[in-house]
């Protein structure tokens, strides 16, 4: 008999969660690459004189992948404790 509280453990034991782990790792890698590209693009923009009045810290924070990273942490916590 399998109930809701043991389903997560059973799925992991059987290796059925591997695909979602692969998907999570791909998405984490993509967000890191996007963040690197954001940093590179901001450095290029800093060289343009018509962008002198930009608050670069605010800009960088506004385009980071914070929400997506937070979702990954929640996903990880569910799988570690679920």
C-alpha positions as CSV (number, residue, x, y, z in Angstrom):
1,X,0.0,0.0,0.0
2,X,1.3,3.4,-1.0
3,X,-0.1,6.6,0.5
4,X,0.7,10.3,-0.2
5,X,3.3,10.5,2.5
6,X,5.5,7.8,1.0
7,X,5.0,8.6,-2.6
8,X,7.9,11.0,-2.8
9,X,10.3,8.5,-1.3
10,X,9.1,5.8,-3.6
11,X,9.5,8.0,-6.7
12,X,13.1,8.9,-5.7
13,X,13.9,5.2,-4.8
14,X,12.7,4.1,-8.2
15,X,14.7,6.8,-9.9
16,X,11.6,8.3,-11.5
17,X,12.6,11.8,-10.5
18,X,15.8,11.8,-12.5
19,X,14.3,13.6,-15.5
20,X,13.0,16.5,-13.3
21,X,16.5,16.7,-11.7
22,X,18.0,16.9,-15.2
23,X,15.5,19.6,-16.2
24,X,16.2,21.6,-13.0
25,X,20.0,21.4,-13.6
26,X,19.5,22.6,-17.2
27,X,17.4,25.5,-16.0
28,X,19.9,26.5,-13.3
29,X,22.7,26.4,-15.9
30,X,20.6,28.6,-18.2
31,X,19.9,31.2,-15.5
32,X,23.6,31.4,-14.6
33,X,24.4,32.0,-18.3
34,X,21.7,34.6,-18.6
35,X,23.1,36.4,-15.5
36,X,26.6,36.3,-17.0
37,X,25.3,37.8,-20.2
38,X,23.4,40.5,-18.2
39,X,26.7,41.5,-16.5
40,X,28.5,41.6,-19.9
41,X,25.8,43.7,-21.5
42,X,25.7,46.1,-18.5
43,X,29.5,46.6,-18.8
44,X,29.1,47.5,-22.5
45,X,26.3,49.9,-21.7
46,X,28.4,51.6,-19.0
47,X,30.8,52.7,-21.8
48,X,28.0,54.6,-23.6
49,X,28.0,58.2,-22.5
50,X,24.2,58.6,-23.0
51,X,23.7,56.1,-20.1
52,X,25.7,58.1,-17.5
53,X,22.7,58.6,-15.2
54,X,21.7,55.0,-14.8
55,X,21.7,53.4,-11.4
56,X,23.6,50.2,-12.4
57,X,22.9,48.3,-9.2
58,X,19.1,48.8,-9.5
59,X,19.3,47.9,-13.2
60,X,21.3,44.7,-12.5
61,X,18.9,43.7,-9.6
62,X,15.8,44.3,-11.8
63,X,17.0,42.0,-14.5
64,X,18.5,39.2,-12.5
65,X,16.8,35.8,-12.4
66,X,15.9,36.1,-8.6
67,X,12.4,34.7,-8.9
68,X,13.4,31.7,-10.9
69,X,16.3,30.9,-8.5
70,X,13.9,31.2,-5.6
71,X,11.6,28.7,-7.3
72,X,14.6,26.3,-7.8
73,X,15.3,26.5,-4.0
74,X,11.7,25.7,-3.2
75,X,11.8,22.8,-5.6
76,X,15.0,21.5,-4.0
77,X,13.6,21.8,-0.5
78,X,10.5,19.9,-1.6
79,X,12.6,17.0,-3.0
80,X,15.0,16.9,-0.1
81,X,12.2,16.8,2.5
82,X,9.4,15.3,0.4
